[in-house]
Structures are given as C-alpha cells and as structure tokens.
Amino acid sequence: MKKEINEYLLIPYRFAILLLLYAVERVSFYLFNTDLFSNTELATWPLLLQGGLKFDICALIYLNALWMVAYILCFRTKVKSVVSKWLNGIFYAFNIIGLGSNVIDFIYYRFILKRTTYNVLDILAGEENMGKLWWRFLFDYWYALLYFIVLIFLFVFLTRILKPRLTPIRNNWLYGGLGVVVLAVVAVLSVGGIRGDFKHSTRPITISNAAAYTASPEESAIVLNTPFSFIRTIGKKGFEHYSYFEEAELESIYTPVHLADTSAVLNKKNVVIFILESFSREFVGSMNKERIGADYNGYTPFLDSLISVGVAYHNAYSNGRKSIDAMPSVLASIPSLTLPYVVSQYSNNKINSVASILKEYGYQTAFFHGAPNGSMGFNSFAKMSGFDAYLGKDEYNNDADFDGWWGIWDHKFFPFYAQEISKMQEPFCTALFSLSSHHPFQVPKEFEGRFPQGPLPVEQCIGYSDNALRTFFNMAKNEPWYNNTLFVLTADHSSIPDHPEYKNNAEAFAIPIIFFAPGDPDFEHLDDYSIAQQADITPTILSYLGVNKSFLSFGKDLRTTPKEDRFAINFKDGVYQYFNNDTLAYYDGKIITGLFDLRNDPMLEKNLVDESLATKENMTKRVRAYLQQYNNRMIEDRLTVQ
C-alpha cells in the first residue's frame, strides 16, 4: 500500500527525486565519455555538481511548469482517478523525455562534443532515412538503451512510493485560497530557479553560464544538461547586434572585405574541392608524427602522398562540428557561429561563394553529394551559393550501389565524380561532399578486412574512403584537365577522438587542409604550421587564381596573410573559441574567460586568463571586432561587397 504525503509536499518530493536522477545522469555522462574529459579531477566535482544543480533546477522548472500549475489549480479533484491520471500523464511524459534526452547525449556528445540544442530538429528534418538510422543507433548503442530503461523504471518506482493526501480544510474558499498562495510561492521559487538566484540584476541563466563552474573549458558539457540546452535554444535568433567599436576603428581592427588586387594576373585553372566526411586531422599519419609519434601511420596513406607534394596546413580547424556547418564555411567563407547558418533565419541572405565569383569569369560549376537529393539541405545551399548544378543519388541513378543508410558508396561515387567532371567545359569549379565515413561505419563487403582497423570503427571507414580518393586521382591524372587543376582537400569536421592529444576542446575541431596543383611548376611543397580554418579556403583559392574582384569572406588568404594575423574561430557550448598564433581564447559573449598556450600547453591544463593581461586585452579586441562584423552584417544582409 502506498504511503500518503500532503498534496503540496508531493511537488518538492518529486523534484528531489528528479534532481537525484539528473545528478546520477551527470556522473554517468562523464563515465560514458571519461576519455574526453582528461583534465577533470576529483577535486573539481563539487563545483561541477554545484553548477549542475543550478542548471538541473532550471530545466526541471521548464519541464514541469505545466504540471505544477495544473496540479495546484485542480484543487480537490487532483486525487480523483480521471484527473489524477491526466496529471500523472503530463508529469511522466515530460520528465521521461527529459531523462531520455540526457541519455541520448551519453552517445551523441562523442560526435558533436556539445550538448544537443534545438537546431538538431532542423538537421533531422532534412534526412529521409532518420527512422531507419534511429533503429540502427539503438542496436549499436544498446547499453545506453538498457541504461535508459533501468533509469525510467527507477524514476517511476520512486515517484509512485507516495501518493497525495488532501489538506484537511473543508471550506472550499479557504482551500482555494491556500492553493493560490502555494501557486504564488511556487512561481517566486521558479523565477529564482530560472535565474539561478534571487538577485534583482540577474537574468535567466544561459548555456554560457556553465563555464563559471568549470576548471577547464570542456567541462561545461558536464555542468549542463540536455533538456536545458534544448529548451534555452528554442526560437533563438543566435545573432545579436553589437556596437563595440565605431565603424572606422572597427575596420582598422578587422574587416571581412577583401579588396580587388589590381596587380593580380588571372589564371583560369580548374578547381576541384573535396569535403571529406569526418576526416579528423588525427587520422592523417603525416600530420601527427610530432603529436602522436614517429611510428604513427594513421589511416590515410593516399592523402599522405598528396601532402608530400602539396601545401598542407597542420594546424587547421573546422568552423563547426556538424556536416551542415561545412558547406558555408568551406565554399562561402561563412562560419556557423551560435547556430548553423543554413538553418538560421538569415540563410536567404545574399552571399558570395567560390562558385558565384568564378561564374563571373566563365567557370562552369557543379556540386556533388551521393546522398538522396535534398539530404541535409545541401542541394538548397548549392543553389543558393551559385552552383550551376547539383548531382546526387538521383543523378547517379543506380540504387544497386546504395549503402542502405546514407547514399552511394564512396568507391562508386568518386569515379562517377571524375567521369562527370570530364564532361564539363573548362574552366570548371566543382565540389564533392563524401559520405561513407559516417555512422554506422560500414564498408562494402568486398572491402572488409582490407584496411587497418583501429580502436574506433570509423578508422576502417577512413581508410576505405581514402582508397576511394586514390581511385579518383588514378582516373583524373589521365584526363587532359588534370594538370590544369587546383585540388583542395579538407574535412567537414572531426570525428570521435582516439588519442589523448585530441581529447580537448581545441582539437575537437582539428582537420586537415591541403592544396595540390600538379601542373604548376611554381607550386612547391610546403608544411605550414600556422593557424588555418575552413573559412580561409575560398579566399585562398581566389588569390591563387588571380581573381581581380572585391568580395566578402570571414577568412584570410593563406598565401599572403602574415602568420601572426591568421586566426580560426568556432563555437561550442555557448562559448567562442578564437585561435591566434599559439593562443586560444575563450569568449563567453562578454569577456575572455580562458587563455591557453597551445604550443606549451596542448592539453589546455593551465588557464592564463589572469596572468596575461595584455594578451587578454588584445584577444578581446580581436574577437569582438570579428563578432561585430559577422553578426551585424548577417542581421543587415551585408554579406557581399556592393
């Protein structure tokens, strides 16, 4: 027989149970991903749990607001069977979703290295096969599903131990008055819970506030919970108008306008761009001889061969952690900050891209992706950014080569890419986004066992896709256009890390960037160790081709920009990461909260924010100028040069 508790005391009782379970999930989240939090020590846990409690209270208020109001206002009817079932239905539905979303991030965090936010719905909406993929995820990560089932059983059991007992007040007016008083108290406490305290000046806590309870940047994900991250990003525009500097001072600090070079000599070489799915820098052997060890070979022998004859950027970073972040960053020099550009309200802004600019010089342009047309919205962005044609699974027109999950196998689609390029009129500019090195991390049966298998399932797929790249180049080098082509190879984002050198916030964005021009006698091999980013690719291509045109780019020309002026920027857990020279700065939207020496402290163990005041001031000025240009131009639709 269930024990009874005063009807109003049931609310804090259930909240206490949920807070306990959220704390258990927080520890479990860490244990599932302990290798990604190498800097987290036992001594930091009291602060992490203190901050986590604040975010958990806020999330539970959001999730249970409807239930609490309905429960209090139903007065005496709340113990009647029909109303009780209705109220319990609301309570359990919302909280099972909340608990479940935390469990999802036990796994999903390893792929995106941040808590899931609202824009994930926009990403999922663009996929035709998500239902099938969900079943595969449940199969592959059955242990997380088992954890969830046990957790929900425990949740239901604990919350059903006690049932509400009506307050012994017979007068309906007095009883109703008490309910109103209780509702007012709950409302006041809820305001404090949402704000994080009861100070008059305090605003509702946001994702970026999590950094205040951490000793190292990546720990924000431990402090946060997924329901909070999801709810607090619903309807967020993501771009705030800034006025840190007057226009003249702003332009002197940073401008995204690249003025025409009147001395440039136009060189109409073809351009072929590869955006390789999940090709982390970590997987590239020749880029890790110093980081990991001289005997480390990686999983990309063909890419290594191109690096040996091309220009390779060994300290390059992606501007995002998701596939939909890559196309705007690589092809249009628009990094995805705060939220992915393609799902933002500004995605219809007028933009320039490598395709739209080269079309003005007579280039034929096309974008290739082996997934079903419409996947990830790639075809829409290709059209928006000025590509003449989009060739996907529909144009490939042979479902026998469909991998059953994402699209056409790379070893089939890459040769198709080479064949279609050969049909195009020179000069041409094309880009391909690969797909096989993606969960569920399978290779075709005929290739099983042919490539090295590391600790991570993705590594065999990287070897397979690298071999598909070899096949493409073996075909291309026999074509007349080959020696008149600039090849650019990069990754959309990094993948799940294996080595400790890559298990930190900075290297979570580490990718290769490679330029290769086989027919250019002046194109010498170079290993460049200065900072680079995806947004640098378009201006570098245009510079190499000698394009005499002003354009807008949120990156730098890697060929002519001094190394001390190069930078990279990305966004994670409500904080901007700004790389310049050997310094990494963390900016929470107001102040620099972290400064790290990348050369001498690659694991980001020592925060120098209180020791390097001059560097802090310089980095503050740089990142604020960048964000003022980026945000204001995005809001005002000024992403082109008039």
Secondary structure, 3 states (H helix, E strand, C coil): CCEEEECCCHHHHHHHHHHHHHHHHHHHHHHHCHHHCCCCCHHHHHHHHHHHHHHHHHHHHHHHHHHHHHHHHCHHHHHCHHHHHHHHHHHHHHHHHHHHHHHHHHHHHHHHCCCCCCCHHHHHHCCCCHHHHHHHHHHHCHHHHHHHHHHHHHHHHHHCCEEEECCCCCCHHHHHHHHHHHHHHHHHHHHHHHHCCCCCCCCCCCHHHHHHHCCCHHHHHHHCCHHHHHHCCCCCCCCCCCCCCCHHHHHHHCCCEECCCCCCCCCCCEEEEEEECCCCHHHEHHHCCCCCCCCCCECCHHHHHHHCCCEEEEEEECCCCCHHHHHHHHHHCCCCCCCCHHHCCCCCCCECCHHHHHHCCCCEEEEEECCCCCHHHHHHHHHHCCCCEEECHHHHCCHHHECCCCCECHHHHHHHHHHHHHHCCCCEEEEEECCCCCCCCCCCHHHCCCCCCCCCCHHHHHHHHHHHHHHHHHHHCCCCCHHHEEEEEEECCCCCCCCHHHCCCCHHHEEEEEEECCCCCCCCCEEEEEEEEHHHHHHHHHHHCCCCCCEECCCCCCCCCCHHHCEEEEEECCEEEEEECCEEEEECCCCEEEEEECCCCCCCCCCCCCCCHHHHHHHHHHHHHHHHHHHHHHHCCCECCC
